Amino acid sequence: MNEPRILYEDPHLVVCCKPVDWLSEDDGSARCMPDWLRRQYRERHMPDYIATVHRLDRVTGGVMVFSRRREVTGKLTALVAAHAITKEYLAVLRGHPALPEDTLTDLLFRDAAHNKSYVVQRMRKGVREASLQYRELARTEDLSLVRVQLHTGRTHQIRVQFASRQLPLLGDIRYGSKDPNCSAALWSCRLAFRHPVTGRQVDVFLPPPEQYPWNLFAAVTKEA
């Protein structure tokens, strides 16, 4: 899955699939989501305003929502800030969690200079609480597939919270799990929220691509 796809759109917003190695925000390159969306709308002779209201790491693919109207951008941003958008992910961990499901809560410090986050033991400047809930869906001898729901949206949150428990995401070199066949095995599989203009429920699920390591769990990821 090397090209983005539009999964849902209306005059106010668009939900689409960001491929791995594409950027969530503008940076002037050809592989950034806002610019790709603007090109699609210009080709269809439609208004091309696009604003990023949340982000996925470059190594993470999957479902994202973007604003298509200036007056909607603030409303979507407010939903994100209020944690009123359900964000669910699939992740492949190296190892097996102690419990089949659990809530993980940590204090995270972000080192912006090195673009890395750390679990710390006390609150201080630059530290924020992070919380997520996970459920194990399947496992192999060495790996576990989990479905994760974020309660907060901290930088690298899923990656660092699992890595701090000796369960790094497969292929996540930054947090201790090298794999020559994949980057960090994290996929944004679902976004659900109440539309800020129409009030209707928007709920989009997208399974990961049928390639390593997701194909090790193909029967589960399609219906996760």
C-alpha positions as CSV (number, residue, x, y, z in Angstrom):
1,M,0.0,0.0,0.0
2,N,2.2,2.8,-1.3
3,E,-0.4,5.4,-2.3
4,P,-2.9,7.2,-0.1
5,R,-6.6,6.4,-0.4
6,I,-9.7,8.4,0.4
7,L,-12.0,6.4,2.6
8,Y,-14.7,8.9,3.4
9,E,-15.3,12.5,2.4
10,D,-17.9,15.2,2.6
11,P,-17.7,19.0,2.1
12,H,-16.3,19.5,5.6
13,L,-13.7,16.8,6.1
14,V,-11.9,13.8,4.6
15,V,-10.8,10.5,6.1
16,C,-8.0,8.7,4.3
17,C,-5.3,6.2,4.5
18,K,-1.7,7.5,5.1
19,P,0.8,4.9,3.8
20,V,3.9,4.1,5.8
21,D,6.8,6.6,5.1
22,W,4.4,9.4,4.2
23,L,4.2,12.5,6.3
24,S,1.1,13.8,8.1
25,E,2.0,17.4,7.8
26,D,3.2,19.7,5.0
27,D,6.9,19.7,4.4
28,G,7.2,20.6,0.7
29,S,7.9,17.0,-0.4
30,A,5.8,14.9,-2.7
31,R,5.1,12.3,0.0
32,C,3.1,14.4,2.4
33,M,-0.6,13.9,2.9
34,P,-2.0,17.5,2.8
35,D,-0.3,18.2,-0.5
36,W,-1.5,14.9,-2.0
37,L,-5.1,15.7,-1.0
38,R,-4.9,19.2,-2.4
39,R,-3.8,17.7,-5.8
40,Q,-6.7,15.3,-5.8
41,Y,-9.2,18.1,-5.2
42,R,-7.6,20.4,-7.7
43,E,-7.9,17.7,-10.3
44,R,-11.6,17.4,-9.5
45,H,-12.0,21.2,-9.7
46,M,-13.0,21.4,-6.0
47,P,-11.8,23.6,-3.2
48,D,-8.4,22.4,-2.1
49,Y,-8.1,23.7,1.5
50,I,-6.7,20.9,3.7
51,A,-5.5,21.2,7.3
52,T,-3.9,18.5,9.5
53,V,-5.7,18.2,12.8
54,H,-3.7,15.2,14.3
55,R,-0.7,13.3,13.2
56,L,0.8,9.8,12.7
57,D,4.5,9.1,12.9
58,R,6.2,8.7,9.6
59,V,6.7,5.0,10.3
60,T,3.0,4.5,11.0
61,G,0.4,4.0,8.4
62,G,-3.4,4.0,8.5
63,V,-6.5,6.1,9.0
64,M,-6.3,9.9,9.4
65,V,-8.9,12.7,9.3
66,F,-8.2,16.1,7.7
67,S,-10.2,19.3,7.6
68,R,-11.6,20.6,4.3
69,R,-12.9,24.0,5.6
70,R,-11.2,26.6,7.7
71,E,-14.2,26.9,10.0
72,V,-14.1,23.1,10.6
73,T,-10.4,22.9,11.5
74,G,-10.9,24.4,15.0
75,K,-13.8,22.1,15.6
76,L,-11.9,19.0,14.7
77,T,-8.8,20.2,16.7
78,A,-11.1,20.6,19.7
79,L,-12.4,17.0,19.3
80,V,-8.8,15.8,19.3
81,A,-7.9,17.9,22.3
82,A,-10.9,16.6,24.2
83,H,-10.1,13.0,23.3
84,A,-13.5,12.8,21.6
85,I,-12.1,10.9,18.6
86,T,-11.7,7.2,19.2
87,K,-8.3,6.2,17.9
88,E,-7.5,2.5,17.7
89,Y,-4.3,0.8,16.4
90,L,-2.9,-2.6,15.7
91,A,0.6,-3.3,16.8
92,V,2.9,-6.3,16.6
93,L,5.0,-6.7,19.7
94,R,8.3,-8.6,20.1
95,G,7.4,-10.8,23.0
96,H,4.2,-11.5,24.9
97,P,2.4,-9.2,27.4
98,A,1.9,-10.6,30.9
99,L,-1.9,-10.0,30.7
100,P,-4.2,-10.6,27.7
101,E,-5.6,-7.1,28.2
102,D,-4.7,-4.1,30.4
103,T,-4.5,-0.4,30.8
104,L,-1.0,1.1,30.7
105,T,-0.5,4.5,32.4
106,D,3.0,6.2,32.5
107,L,4.7,9.5,32.7
108,L,6.4,10.4,29.5
109,F,9.2,12.9,28.9
110,R,9.8,14.0,25.3
111,D,13.3,14.8,24.2
112,A,12.5,17.0,21.3
113,A,16.1,17.5,20.3
114,H,16.5,13.7,19.7
115,N,12.8,13.1,18.7
116,K,12.5,10.4,21.4
117,S,10.2,9.9,24.4
118,Y,11.0,8.2,27.7
119,V,9.1,6.7,30.6
120,V,10.1,8.6,33.8
121,Q,9.1,8.2,37.4
122,R,8.1,11.7,38.5
123,M,6.4,14.7,37.2
124,R,8.6,17.6,36.1
125,K,8.8,20.1,33.3
126,G,8.2,18.5,30.0
127,V,6.5,15.4,31.4
128,R,2.9,14.4,30.6
129,E,0.8,11.5,31.6
130,A,0.1,8.9,28.9
131,S,-2.6,6.2,29.0
132,L,-3.7,3.4,26.7
133,Q,-5.7,0.2,26.8
134,Y,-4.7,-2.9,24.9
135,R,-6.1,-6.3,24.1
136,E,-4.1,-9.2,22.8
137,L,-5.6,-10.7,19.7
138,A,-3.2,-13.4,18.6
139,R,0.4,-14.6,19.1
140,T,3.2,-16.6,17.5
141,E,6.1,-18.2,19.3
142,D,7.9,-14.8,19.5
143,L,5.4,-12.1,18.6
144,S,2.0,-10.8,19.8
145,L,-0.7,-8.9,17.9
146,V,-2.5,-6.3,20.1
147,R,-5.3,-3.9,19.5
148,V,-4.7,-0.6,21.2
149,Q,-7.1,2.3,22.1
150,L,-5.4,5.5,23.0
151,H,-6.7,7.6,25.9
152,T,-4.1,10.3,25.3
153,G,-2.1,11.2,22.2
154,R,1.6,11.7,23.2
155,T,4.5,11.5,20.8
156,H,5.6,7.9,20.2
157,Q,3.2,6.9,23.0
158,I,2.4,3.4,22.0
159,R,5.9,2.7,20.9
160,V,7.6,3.8,24.1
161,Q,5.0,2.5,26.6
162,F,5.4,-1.1,25.2
163,A,9.1,-0.8,24.8
164,S,9.5,0.3,28.5
165,R,7.9,-3.1,29.4
166,Q,10.4,-5.0,27.2
167,L,7.8,-5.4,24.5
168,P,9.1,-3.2,21.7
169,L,7.1,-3.0,18.4
170,L,8.6,-5.3,15.8
171,G,11.0,-3.3,13.6
172,D,11.1,-0.2,15.8
173,I,14.8,0.5,15.7
174,R,14.4,3.7,17.7
175,Y,13.0,1.8,20.7
176,G,15.0,-1.4,20.5
177,S,13.6,-3.9,18.0
178,K,15.4,-4.1,14.6
179,D,13.9,-6.2,11.8
180,P,15.3,-6.0,8.3
181,N,11.9,-6.7,6.8
182,C,9.7,-3.9,8.4
183,S,9.7,-0.6,10.2
184,A,7.8,-0.2,13.4
185,A,4.7,-2.5,13.2
186,L,2.0,0.0,14.1
187,W,-1.2,0.6,12.1
188,S,-4.0,3.2,12.7
189,C,-6.9,0.9,12.0
190,R,-9.9,2.9,13.2
191,L,-11.2,6.4,13.8
192,A,-14.6,7.1,15.2
193,F,-16.2,10.5,16.1
194,R,-19.3,12.6,16.0
195,H,-19.2,14.8,12.9
196,P,-18.6,18.4,14.2
197,V,-21.0,19.8,11.6
198,T,-23.7,17.3,10.8
199,G,-23.7,15.5,14.2
200,R,-23.6,12.1,12.4
201,Q,-21.3,9.3,13.6
202,V,-18.3,8.8,11.4
203,D,-16.6,5.4,12.0
204,V,-13.9,4.1,9.6
205,F,-12.0,0.8,10.0
206,L,-9.2,-0.2,7.7
207,P,-7.1,-3.4,8.2
208,P,-3.3,-3.2,7.6
209,P,-1.8,-4.2,4.2
210,E,-1.4,-7.9,3.5
211,Q,2.4,-7.9,3.9
212,Y,4.9,-8.8,6.6
213,P,4.4,-8.8,9.6
214,W,0.6,-8.3,9.3
215,N,0.3,-11.4,7.1
216,L,1.4,-13.5,10.0
217,F,-2.0,-12.6,11.6
218,A,-4.1,-12.1,8.4
219,A,-7.2,-13.9,9.6
220,V,-7.3,-11.7,12.7
221,T,-6.4,-8.3,11.4
222,K,-9.2,-8.3,8.8
223,E,-11.8,-8.5,11.5
224,A,-10.0,-6.9,14.4
